[in-house]
Amino acid sequence: MRLFLVRHGQTAANTRLELDTAFPGSPLTELGREQAAALPGTFDGVGIDLIMASTLVRTQQTAHPLASERELEPVIDAQLREIIAGDLEMRNDDEAIRIYHETVEAWSYSDLDPRMPGAEDGHETVGRFTAGIERGRDVVGNDGTLAVFAHGAIIRMWSRHQAVNADFERFHIVQNTGVVEMSDDDGAWRIVTWQGEPA
């Protein structure tokens, strides 16, 4: 399967560095809408069989231009949500940011035991996101192409945790509307391209 993981466009919470992970979440800013409008050009010449998005409003808004162009109805799946901040929700102080990112990094390196304060541990987070991806595979099959509109931390962590070729020096930033392409043609996930910059 060919998999594109697409981070949503900019939100006001992003500009304030807030850990905004609860439903329904912040909508896109004007710049975020412009970023979303530019995304279809990123996929010129790429066939897409299914578009999925998390339940948070910003991913669905980001998916809309591409879905409209391809005449596809996005499948909304709660399992594709961002890494839940729990007790750190909407904080932007240095301590909260440090705890959040240190926990995410531990999971990236396959230490899934740490728990986000007041939320999931790595096993639960990886498990639910994987289940969302597998739901998409059930639709498109092993030879299909799936575009998933999700969130920066979950994309960065999950792709690096899953990929047999994860390069932790190169693969570490996914800005708004950044795209990570993966494939698992031989049963093992590999990162094909890592476009961490905005579309």
C-alpha positions in Angstrom: 0.0 0.0 0.0 1.1 3.5 -0.7 0.4 5.9 2.2 0.5 9.6 2.4 0.4 11.2 5.8 -0.6 14.9 5.5 -0.4 17.3 8.4 -3.2 19.8 8.6 -2.8 23.5 7.8 -2.0 26.3 10.3 -4.3 27.0 13.2 -4.3 29.8 15.8 -3.2 27.3 18.4 -0.2 26.5 16.3 0.9 30.1 16.3 0.6 30.2 20.1 2.4 26.8 20.5 -0.5 25.4 22.4 -1.0 21.7 22.9 -4.4 21.7 21.2 -5.5 18.0 20.9 -9.0 17.9 22.2 -12.2 17.6 20.1 -13.1 19.6 18.0 -9.9 21.6 18.0 -9.0 24.9 16.4 -10.0 25.7 12.8 -7.6 26.7 10.1 -6.3 30.3 10.0 -6.4 32.2 6.7 -2.9 31.0 6.0 -4.0 27.5 6.9 -6.7 27.7 4.3 -4.2 28.9 1.7 -1.9 26.0 2.6 -4.8 23.5 2.2 -5.7 25.1 -1.2 -2.1 24.5 -2.4 -2.2 20.8 -1.5 -3.8 19.4 -4.6 -0.8 20.6 -6.6 1.4 18.4 -4.4 -0.6 15.4 -5.6 -0.5 16.1 -9.3 -0.2 12.8 -11.2 -0.8 10.7 -8.0 -3.8 8.5 -8.0 -5.6 8.4 -4.7 -8.1 5.7 -3.9 -9.3 6.9 -0.4 -8.9 10.1 1.7 -9.2 9.8 5.5 -9.1 12.5 8.2 -9.3 12.7 12.0 -12.3 13.9 13.8 -10.7 17.3 14.5 -12.0 20.1 12.4 -8.6 21.3 11.1 -7.8 18.0 9.3 -11.2 17.9 7.6 -10.8 21.5 6.4 -7.3 20.7 5.1 -8.6 17.6 3.3 -11.4 19.4 1.6 -9.7 21.0 -1.4 -8.0 17.7 -2.5 -11.2 15.7 -1.8 -13.3 18.1 -3.8 -10.8 18.0 -6.8 -10.8 14.2 -6.7 -14.5 13.9 -6.0 -13.8 11.7 -3.0 -15.8 11.7 0.3 -13.3 11.6 3.2 -13.7 8.9 5.7 -13.6 10.4 9.2 -11.9 8.3 11.9 -11.4 9.2 15.5 -8.4 6.8 15.7 -6.4 9.2 13.5 -6.5 11.9 16.1 -3.4 13.7 17.4 -1.4 12.4 20.3 -3.7 13.3 23.2 -2.1 15.9 25.6 -4.3 14.9 28.6 -3.3 17.0 31.6 -1.2 19.2 29.3 -4.1 20.2 27.1 -3.8 23.8 25.8 -0.7 24.6 27.7 2.2 26.2 26.0 4.7 26.6 28.8 8.2 25.2 28.6 7.6 22.4 31.0 4.4 21.1 29.3 6.1 21.3 25.8 9.1 19.4 27.2 7.1 16.6 28.7 4.9 16.2 25.6 7.8 16.1 23.2 10.0 13.8 25.4 7.2 11.4 25.6 6.6 11.5 21.9 10.3 11.0 21.2 10.4 7.9 23.6 7.6 6.3 21.6 9.4 7.1 18.3 12.4 5.1 19.6 10.0 2.2 20.4 9.8 2.8 24.2 6.0 2.7 24.3 5.6 2.3 28.1 5.7 6.0 29.1 2.2 7.5 29.5 1.3 11.0 28.5 0.1 12.6 31.8 -3.7 12.0 32.0 -3.9 10.3 28.6 -2.7 7.3 26.6 0.6 5.4 26.7 2.6 4.6 23.6 1.0 1.2 23.1 -2.5 2.7 23.1 -1.5 5.5 20.8 0.4 3.4 18.2 -2.3 0.8 18.4 -5.2 3.1 17.6 -3.5 5.0 14.8 -2.4 1.7 13.2 -6.0 0.5 13.5 -7.1 3.7 11.6 -4.5 3.0 8.8 -5.6 -0.6 8.6 -9.2 0.5 8.2 -8.1 2.4 5.2 -6.2 -0.6 3.9 -9.4 -2.7 4.1 -10.9 -0.3 1.6 -8.0 0.3 -0.9 -6.3 -3.1 -0.6 -2.6 -3.7 -0.5 -2.1 -2.2 -4.0 -4.1 1.0 -3.3 -3.1 4.5 -2.3 -4.4 6.1 0.9 -4.1 9.8 1.9 -4.5 10.4 5.6 -5.0 13.9 7.0 -3.7 13.9 10.5 -1.5 15.8 13.0 2.2 16.7 13.3 3.2 14.7 16.4 1.3 11.5 15.5 2.6 11.6 12.0 6.2 12.1 13.1 6.1 9.5 15.9 4.1 6.8 14.1 6.1 6.9 10.8 9.4 6.8 12.6 8.2 4.0 14.9 6.9 1.9 12.1 9.5 2.5 9.3 12.5 0.1 9.0 14.5 2.9 7.4 13.7 5.7 9.9 16.5 8.2 10.0 16.0 10.2 13.2 18.3 13.0 12.1 16.5 13.7 8.8 13.0 12.7 9.7 12.0 15.0 12.5 10.0 18.0 11.3 6.5 18.0 9.8 5.3 21.5 9.4 1.7 22.5 8.5 0.7 20.6 5.3 4.0 18.7 5.3 3.6 15.2 3.6 5.3 11.9 4.5 5.0 9.2 1.9 5.3 5.6 3.1 5.0 2.2 1.5 4.9 -1.4 2.7 5.2 -3.3 -0.5 7.1 -6.2 1.1 5.2 -6.2 4.4 7.5 -3.7 6.1 6.8 0.1 6.3 9.4 2.3 4.7 9.5 6.1 4.4 9.7 7.0 0.7 9.8 10.8 0.9 9.7 13.2 3.8 8.4 16.6 2.8 8.5 18.4 6.1 7.9 21.9 4.7 4.5 23.4 4.0 2.9 22.5 0.6 
